[in-house]
Amino acid sequence: MPTFDIVSKIDGQTLDNAINVAKKEILNRYDFNDSKSTIDLDKKTNEITIVTENDMRLKAIQDSIISRMVKQHLDSSALDFGKEQYAAGNMIRKEIKVKEGIDKEVAKKIVKKIKDSGLKVQASIMDDQVRVQGKKIDDLQAVISLCRADNFGQPLQYINMRD
């Protein structure tokens, strides 16, 4: 039976490149002259840590990261912006989590959407991905277009299409 998987992944090397370019852009900006701002990407936990002096600079750094991700063809909806915390002195610290894998609630929404569509396919949740099976490849392609039309709050990729 033809199958495919719905996953949510971000290419780590491309994300690292986007963060490094954003760092260089911030260091070369005039309004960040004499700034102690830092941007760090922890590859193990998939977290971006920003430390800067004020809210204006924090917003500028976030905008720079998002624009660099878009230029690297990464979906910025994979970023989960947390709350700002005050670090030592007058510094502001913000941790941004990069979403990997499909959450259980989002997976349930995807499966419900597929079942409500009336297409003759079976959708099942497997760990952090959703597997879709059907007798016809046309039905599977209809499921892909159905999922692309809806916004589930994180980027989705459709991989492992098999006959």
C-alpha positions in Angstrom: 0.0 0.0 0.0 1.3 3.5 -0.8 2.3 5.5 2.3 4.0 8.7 3.4 5.0 10.4 6.6 4.1 13.8 7.9 7.0 15.2 10.0 8.2 18.5 11.4 12.0 18.9 11.2 14.5 21.7 10.8 17.8 21.2 9.1 20.4 21.8 11.8 23.2 23.0 9.5 20.9 25.5 7.7 19.7 26.8 11.1 23.2 27.2 12.3 24.1 29.1 9.1 21.1 31.4 9.5 22.1 32.1 13.2 25.7 32.8 12.2 24.7 35.2 9.5 22.3 37.0 11.9 25.2 37.3 14.4 27.4 39.0 11.8 24.6 41.3 10.7 24.0 42.4 14.3 27.7 43.0 15.0 28.0 45.2 11.9 24.9 47.4 12.6 25.5 50.9 13.7 22.7 50.8 16.4 24.5 47.8 18.0 27.8 49.7 18.3 29.3 49.1 21.8 26.6 46.5 22.6 27.2 43.4 24.7 24.5 41.4 22.8 25.1 37.7 22.2 23.3 35.1 20.2 24.0 31.4 20.9 22.6 28.2 19.4 22.8 25.1 21.5 22.6 22.3 18.9 22.0 19.5 21.5 18.8 21.1 23.0 17.9 23.1 19.9 17.7 26.4 21.8 18.7 29.9 20.7 19.7 32.1 23.6 19.7 35.9 23.2 21.3 38.2 25.8 21.1 42.0 25.2 20.6 45.3 26.9 17.0 46.4 26.1 13.7 45.4 24.4 14.4 47.4 21.3 17.6 45.5 20.6 15.9 42.2 21.5 13.2 42.8 19.0 15.8 43.8 16.3 17.8 40.5 17.0 14.6 38.4 16.7 13.6 40.1 13.5 17.1 39.5 12.1 17.0 35.8 13.0 13.5 35.4 11.4 14.6 37.2 8.2 17.7 35.1 8.0 15.7 31.9 8.4 13.3 33.0 5.7 16.2 33.7 3.3 17.6 30.2 4.1 14.2 28.7 3.3 13.4 27.7 6.9 10.0 28.2 8.3 10.1 30.7 11.2 6.9 29.1 12.8 9.3 26.4 14.1 10.5 29.0 16.7 8.8 29.0 20.0 9.4 32.4 21.6 9.4 32.2 25.4 9.3 35.1 27.9 12.1 37.5 28.5 14.0 37.1 31.7 16.2 39.6 33.4 19.9 38.4 33.6 22.7 40.0 35.6 22.6 43.8 35.7 20.4 45.5 33.1 20.7 42.6 30.6 17.6 40.8 29.1 17.8 37.1 28.3 15.5 35.3 26.0 15.5 31.6 25.1 13.9 30.5 21.9 13.1 26.8 21.4 13.2 25.3 18.0 10.3 22.8 17.6 11.3 19.4 16.3 8.7 16.7 15.8 5.0 16.9 15.9 3.4 17.3 19.3 0.6 14.9 20.4 -2.1 17.5 20.2 -1.1 18.7 16.7 -0.8 15.1 15.6 -4.4 14.4 16.8 -5.6 17.5 15.0 -3.9 16.3 11.8 -5.4 12.8 12.1 -8.9 14.3 12.8 -8.6 16.6 9.8 -7.7 13.6 7.6 -10.5 11.4 8.9 -13.1 14.2 8.6 -12.1 14.8 4.9 -13.8 11.5 3.9 -10.7 10.3 1.9 -10.1 6.6 1.9 -6.8 6.7 3.8 -5.7 5.6 7.3 -3.7 8.0 9.4 -1.8 6.8 12.5 0.4 8.6 15.0 3.9 7.1 15.3 6.0 8.9 18.0 6.6 12.4 16.6 5.2 11.8 13.1 2.0 10.8 11.4 1.9 8.0 8.8 -0.7 8.0 6.2 -1.7 4.9 4.1 -4.0 4.6 1.2 -4.8 2.4 -1.8 -4.3 5.2 -4.3 -1.5 7.7 -4.6 -4.1 10.3 -5.7 -5.7 10.1 -2.3 -2.3 10.6 -0.6 -1.7 13.6 -2.7 -5.1 15.0 -1.7 -4.2 14.5 2.0 -0.9 16.5 1.4 -2.8 19.4 -0.2 -5.4 19.2 2.6 -2.7 19.5 5.2 -0.9 22.3 3.3 -4.1 24.4 3.2 -4.5 24.3 7.0 -2.1 25.9 9.5 -1.2 23.6 12.4 1.1 26.0 14.1 4.4 24.4 13.0 6.0 23.6 9.7 5.2 20.2 8.2 7.2 18.2 5.7 5.9 15.2 3.7 8.5 12.5 3.3 9.0 8.8 2.4 6.3 8.5 -0.3 6.3 4.9 -1.2 4.4 2.6 -3.5 
